[in-house]
Amino acid sequence: METSEIIKEIEKLPVSKRFLIIERTIQSIKRNEEITKMETAASALLTDYESDYELTSFTGIDLDEFYEAK
């Protein structure tokens, strides 16, 4: 379906449904943008985490039991 066809079909809907489509579309765009930003940041830091022991030193105790001091 072409964009122009989609728009024509949307224009046939009641206003409340059209607003719902707009809201969901904006949410989808924001979600995709956030994911892209996180992927870019993770890629930029990957080499640091692979080569800098100080950044990952505490991962060695991830499986150790943890007891909160009260």
FITIDREN-697541 format. One record per residue (C-alpha): x, y, z; residue in one letter. Coordinates in pm, 1 decimal. Example, Ala and Ser with C-alpha at 12.3 -4.5 7.8 and 13.67 -1.06 7.14 Angstrom:
2
NODE        x        y        z residuo
NODE   1230.0   -450.0    780.0       a
NODE   1367.0   -106.0    714.0       s
# end
This chain:
70
NODE        x        y        z residuo
NODE      0.0      0.0      0.0       m
NODE    136.6    338.5    -99.3       e
NODE    163.2    632.3    140.4       t
NODE   -104.7    827.2    -44.2       s
NODE   -344.5    532.0    -12.8       e
NODE   -275.9    504.2    359.5       i
NODE   -344.1    875.1    407.3       i
NODE   -671.1    852.1    216.5       k
NODE   -782.7    561.0    434.2       e
NODE   -685.7    746.6    752.1       i
NODE   -883.2   1050.3    640.5       e
NODE  -1194.5    831.7    626.9       k
NODE  -1165.5    745.0    996.0       l
NODE  -1330.5    935.2   1280.5       p
NODE  -1115.0   1197.2   1449.9       v
NODE  -1061.3    988.0   1764.5       s
NODE   -915.8    701.2   1559.5       k
NODE   -698.3    942.1   1363.7       r
NODE   -557.8   1083.6   1687.9       f
NODE   -488.8    729.4   1806.8       l
NODE   -293.0    659.2   1489.0       i
NODE    -91.7    978.6   1538.0       i
NODE    -15.3    896.4   1902.7       e
NODE     94.3    540.7   1824.3       r
NODE    307.2    657.8   1533.2       t
NODE    483.4    918.0   1748.0       i
NODE    542.9    658.9   2021.9       q
NODE    690.4    422.2   1765.3       s
NODE    921.7    690.0   1627.6       i
NODE   1039.7    786.7   1978.5       k
NODE   1099.0    420.8   2071.5       r
NODE   1302.0    360.6   1754.7       n
NODE   1501.9    679.2   1813.8       e
NODE   1585.4    573.9   2171.0       e
NODE   1694.9    229.9   2056.1       i
NODE   1916.8    381.6   1787.4       t
NODE   2077.4    616.9   2040.9       k
NODE   2142.7    329.5   2283.7       m
NODE   2293.0    113.3   2008.3       e
NODE   2519.2    398.3   1898.5       t
NODE   2635.6    460.6   2255.9       a
NODE   2696.5     90.7   2317.4       a
NODE   2899.1     61.3   1996.9       s
NODE   3106.5    365.3   2088.8       a
NODE   3194.7    217.0   2428.7       l
NODE   3243.3   -145.0   2322.2       l
NODE   3618.2   -124.5   2267.3       t
NODE   3663.7     44.5   2605.6       d
NODE   3478.5   -235.4   2783.8       y
NODE   3667.3   -502.6   2592.0       e
NODE   4009.4   -361.0   2674.7       s
NODE   3982.0   -169.5   3005.5       d
NODE   3978.3   -408.2   3300.6       y
NODE   3880.9   -131.4   3543.3       e
NODE   3543.7    -92.6   3369.6       l
NODE   3457.9   -460.3   3409.2       t
NODE   3638.2   -555.6   3730.9       s
NODE   3316.9   -594.6   3931.8       f
NODE   3156.7   -833.1   3682.8       t
NODE   3373.9  -1105.3   3832.8       g
NODE   3154.9  -1103.8   4143.8       i
NODE   2819.5  -1095.8   3962.1       d
NODE   2734.4  -1452.5   4061.9       l
NODE   2850.8  -1420.0   4423.8       d
NODE   2589.4  -1417.4   4699.4       e
NODE   2506.5  -1069.4   4819.9       f
NODE   2389.4   -994.2   5171.1       y
NODE   2268.9   -647.0   5256.8       e
NODE   2413.5   -500.8   5575.8       a
NODE   2146.9   -366.5   5807.1       k
# end
